[in-house]
Amino acid sequence: MKKLKIFLLGFAIFIPYFIYNPTQNQPRILYGLPESSLSTEQIRGGGEILYGIGILYVLFGIREVCSGFFMPIIDYIVNKYSISPNVAGATLMALGGSAPEIFICFMSTFAASSTIGFSTIIGSGAFNAILLVGICAMSAKSVFELQWWQVARDFMFNMVLLGLLVLFWSNLFIDWYEGLVLILVYILYVYFMKFNGTIEKFFKKHLNLPYEGDEVDFKPLPDKPFKLRRYSISELEAYIPQALNFKRGILAKMIKNAQLQIVKNSSEESEELRARFKYCVYLIMRAIEEKKKCQKRNKEERGLIYPYKHEVFDKEDIIAPMARIRKLQTIEEKKEILSEVSPSRSLLNRILRCLMLPLRLCLKLTIPNIERHPKLWIFSMIISLTWIGGLSFLLVWWTSDIGMALGIPESVLGITILAMGVSIPDLLNSLKVTIEGHGDMALSGCIGSNILNLGVGIGVPCFFEAVINHPIDIPADLYMAEYVMMSVFGTSYIFLAGFKFQLSRHFGVVMFFFYASFLTIFLVFEFLNIH
């Protein structure tokens, strides 16, 4: 994973050198940015190394703010106001992962009068939705069966936003009402996610496909007539301890999935099976209750174990299960400790931690700790966003300076250096989720973040800039990049349907090919000035 991260960063930084001549000079005027302390000749003579180090440091700084401070605030808000998981994932959670791209777009539009933020969002979208999915597929230990509804839903909204951008940018400018349309599409997506379960159930029910809760509503056609009886969870309430703290949804799903279908001619045998099933559930529930009582009593008595009142137990029968429980808890604690400590053992991570220590100290001194001071969450959020905005400003400033000095167009800088740089944290998180066995969650996060970037990251700056000043001019190379992005994205996910919505190594190779095709086509068009 470390080699992959270094390779991607190096590829993103040095790919422009293989295409453009550093002696070229394409002057650009970027209003609102300070002048560079280095001249063009100094930057070409070795100053680009200093700029590269500064850009990498800022990228790691943005990752530190987002993962260490901003995301815990988002989690606190979601839990505090009981926001539904679907809505939270489409809004606040997506904002936590897409904040760098959005702020880069805001800063480049309002502070620099540049379109480098738009190219960053397009490049980040291609990286997340194509290359990142391919990397997750290649790193998966086995073939993952994806939920086709989630893929089709996010793919549809992505294609709608990409198609609207291609349509709006065809005139090489975007007006305020076009930016407003992008914002409205994103609001429609959030509203859709609020009723996602109901809409999914409606479509799958009319397509005669299984869905969540279909044990009651879904009636597949039987091979031959039979009498069907269904049993509710309410029949087991007498067997379940009242004080048991258990996830009702998981229990309900276990019981509903195991409901018995009683055939008319074998009712006695089915009744016996049902009785055995209830007794097994009762034993499971009692075992869980006994475990909770043992843990609670062990905590209250500081390790001293006494027999329960009105019950007679052998001492060995009590101590042996408790020893196994303590052993399992110790193993889990060691796993957590190792997972937290192991990343810092390598020399590279130790050096990085030392380099990031001054910035981390400043962040801790300025941003209130959400765990210690939960009432100050709004101040923590504002200060975190301010930090992200300030670091994004430095990123746009330095990238624009090095681009002007070396004659590299903004679209190339955004799609390569900035897009890959801000997407590295998403790559690491998606890889971790995929290795843990949640490939569908990783894919949903990869595609879902692009919807926020396109709807808010591009729509909001375009709307306000056009209302306050004038419509934003779109370079022809950026329009071509958007067109190629839409074509490659649509084709790649048609292949996913051909793979029966399964993440496999073969599909990962296909996604690598599509991302390489996107970069190659874009760079060829840019290099040959074919617009």
Buried (B, 14 or more C-beta within 10 A) or exposed (E): EEEBBEEBBEEBBEBBEEEBEBEEEEEEEBEBBEEBEBEBEBBBEEBBEBBBEBBBBBBBBBBBBBBBBBBBBBBBBBEEEEBBEBBBBBBBBBBBBBBBBBBBBBBBBBBBBBBBBBBBBBBBBBBBBBBBBBBBBBBBEEBBEBBBBBBBBBBEBBBBBBEBBBEBBEEEBBBBEBBBBBBEBBEEBBEBBBBBBEBBBEBBBEEEBEBEBBBEEBEEEEEEEEEEEEBEBEEBEEBBBEEEEBEEEEBBBEBBEEBBEBEEEEEEEBEEEBEEBBEEBBEBBBEBBBBBEBBEBBEEEEEEEEEEEEEEEEEEEBEEBBEEBEEEEEEEEEEEEEEEEEEEEEEEEEEBEEBBEEBBEEBEEEBBEBEEEEEBBEEBBEBBBEBBBBBBBBBBBBBBBBBBBBBBBBBBBBBBBBBBBBBBBBBBBBBBBBBEEBBBBBBBBBBBBBBBBBBBBBBBBBBBBBBEEEBBEBBBBBBBBBBBBBBBBBEBBEEBEEBEBBBBEEBBEBBBBBBBBBBEBBBEBBEEEEE
